[in-house]
Amino acid sequence: MSDDFLALDRLTLAYGGSVAVEDLSFALAKGELVALLGPSGCGKTTTMRAIAGLMTPRGGTIRLGGRDITRVPANRRGVGLVFQSYALFPHLTVFENVAFGLRLRGAGRAEVERRVTAALANVGLAGFATRLPRALSGGQQQRVALARSIVVEPELLLLDEPLSNLDARLRLEMRSELSRLQRELGITMVYVTHDQAEALALADRVIVMRAGRIEQMGPPDAIYEAPTSAFVARFMGFENTFSISDGHLAGPSGALAPGFAVPPVARALGWRPQAVVIGQGPHEGRVAGVSYLGQTVEYLIDTPAGPVKAEMPAGAPRHPAGQPVRFDLPLSGACVLERE
Ligand SMILES: Nc1ncnc2c1ncn2[C@@H]1O[C@H](COP(=O)(O)OP(=O)(O)OP(=O)(O)O)[C@@H](O)[C@H]1O
């Protein structure tokens, strides 16, 4: 029972004639944070809309806390939503924005006061109750949106790219805030993102979606270290991923003879830029671009199979742009992929 607080079973979701999500099944334990990760258009938001009750599935069921909610109206699901646009009421103070849902539910004055104050403290906005949204930074507005969602104590909180409008520093700050809140309040969360780092940092489990289906599901370290398909590998930073064709590494513009025996199970092989050796090796390419990143230097190498990205410590000998360079894609640094 513990494993299916939220259970999606064979969900199919369509807009008119076009199917956006097909035969999707997964389950969350109570208190778990699951990240839905995938490229634009893979069906993340559509899945969230169905869980929230904003669209009716073509097929399949959604259960929450043991109850079939597939056709329960959105406002009776006990599901909170936080989207990337904060959608605060501009003319209401921070306090009133957070109080809104409680008042709708008929909470009394003292209860509203107590719960809003607690929610604002939870998101680090204790001194901001009387401000208007326009007098807040983007990160603070997003915190208000979060407080507004948690104040009604939803059974489940859905967050759809909640940090994507924030700058890099704020994103990091909010990411750890969210993580703390989730631990402290024990809220079950589904978190949509197309940012790999965000998914890995926040989630207990990551679901990688591709074209309306689940491509791989597992704990962050398993997805990061052992992607099972070339699609997931590329998402997890194996930027140099080649399919295997006749024992060769096949890229967009040709093929490379690998210089080792390709494992028989491999349908593709992937290397992170840090695993590519440059300055020596069986292959020859030309340095097309050099970017100094501080700790490391990133090289873009033109090769017969297409571009290869390599990253070397900044202290290593440099290879100037425009020059030929030898490089190696060693089997020891490769991720062996059994699916494209
Ligand atoms: N209102 C709509 N009407 C018709 N098709 C839609 C509608 N909304 C989404 N789609 C289609 O459904 C598919 C899934 O879209 P969805 O918004 O769920 O993707 P996503 O993974 O959330 O993408 P993004 O990261 O860009 O938000 C896409 O092919 C999209 O074009």
Ligand as a Chemical Component Dictionary entry (heavy atoms), coordinates in Angstrom:
data_LIG
# 
_chem_comp.id                   LIG 
_chem_comp.type                 NON-POLYMER 
_chem_comp.pdbx_formal_charge   0 
_chem_comp.three_letter_code    LIG 
# 
loop_
_chem_comp_atom.comp_id 
_chem_comp_atom.atom_id 
_chem_comp_atom.alt_atom_id 
_chem_comp_atom.type_symbol 
_chem_comp_atom.charge 
_chem_comp_atom.model_Cartn_x 
_chem_comp_atom.model_Cartn_y 
_chem_comp_atom.model_Cartn_z 
_chem_comp_atom.pdbx_ordinal 
LIG N1  N1  N 0 -3.848 22.564 -25.744 1  
LIG C1  C1  C 0 -3.250 21.723 -26.577 2  
LIG N2  N2  N 0 -3.830 21.369 -27.751 3  
LIG C2  C2  C 0 -3.248 20.489 -28.606 4  
LIG N3  N3  N 0 -2.067 19.893 -28.379 5  
LIG C3  C3  C 0 -1.429 20.198 -27.249 6  
LIG C4  C4  C 0 -1.984 21.125 -26.288 7  
LIG N4  N4  N 0 -1.103 21.211 -25.251 8  
LIG C5  C5  C 0 -0.058 20.402 -25.547 9  
LIG N5  N5  N 0 -0.266 19.788 -26.738 10 
LIG C6  C6  C 0 0.649  18.803 -27.370 11 
LIG O1  O1  O 0 0.811  17.711 -26.496 12 
LIG C7  C7  C 0 2.163  17.263 -26.477 13 
LIG C8  C8  C 0 2.698  17.304 -25.048 14 
LIG O2  O2  O 0 2.745  18.649 -24.600 15 
LIG P1  P1  P 0 3.147  19.051 -23.123 16 
LIG O3  O3  O 0 2.828  20.497 -22.935 17 
LIG O4  O4  O 0 2.557  18.087 -22.176 18 
LIG O5  O5  O 0 4.720  18.854 -23.166 19 
LIG P2  P2  P 0 5.841  19.237 -22.106 20 
LIG O6  O6  O 0 6.683  18.032 -21.969 21 
LIG O7  O7  O 0 5.218  19.774 -20.878 22 
LIG O8  O8  O 0 6.629  20.377 -22.875 23 
LIG P3  P3  P 0 7.305  21.734 -22.330 24 
LIG O9  O9  O 0 8.554  21.312 -21.618 25 
LIG O10 O10 O 0 7.590  22.481 -23.585 26 
LIG O11 O11 O 0 6.298  22.410 -21.451 27 
LIG C9  C9  C 0 2.911  18.163 -27.440 28 
LIG O12 O12 O 0 3.023  17.489 -28.662 29 
LIG C10 C10 C 0 2.038  19.375 -27.558 30 
LIG O13 O13 O 0 2.181  19.973 -28.803 31 
# 
loop_
_chem_comp_bond.comp_id 
_chem_comp_bond.atom_id_1 
_chem_comp_bond.atom_id_2 
_chem_comp_bond.value_order 
_chem_comp_bond.pdbx_ordinal 
LIG N1  C1  SING 1  
LIG C1  N2  SING 2  
LIG C1  C4  DOUB 3  
LIG N2  C2  DOUB 4  
LIG C2  N3  SING 5  
LIG N3  C3  DOUB 6  
LIG C3  C4  SING 7  
LIG C3  N5  SING 8  
LIG C4  N4  SING 9  
LIG N4  C5  DOUB 10 
LIG C5  N5  SING 11 
LIG N5  C6  SING 12 
LIG C6  O1  SING 13 
LIG C6  C10 SING 14 
LIG O1  C7  SING 15 
LIG C7  C8  SING 16 
LIG C7  C9  SING 17 
LIG C8  O2  SING 18 
LIG O2  P1  SING 19 
LIG P1  O3  DOUB 20 
LIG P1  O4  SING 21 
LIG P1  O5  SING 22 
LIG O5  P2  SING 23 
LIG P2  O6  DOUB 24 
LIG P2  O7  SING 25 
LIG P2  O8  SING 26 
LIG O8  P3  SING 27 
LIG P3  O9  DOUB 28 
LIG P3  O10 SING 29 
LIG P3  O11 SING 30 
LIG C9  O12 SING 31 
LIG C9  C10 SING 32 
LIG C10 O13 SING 33 
# 
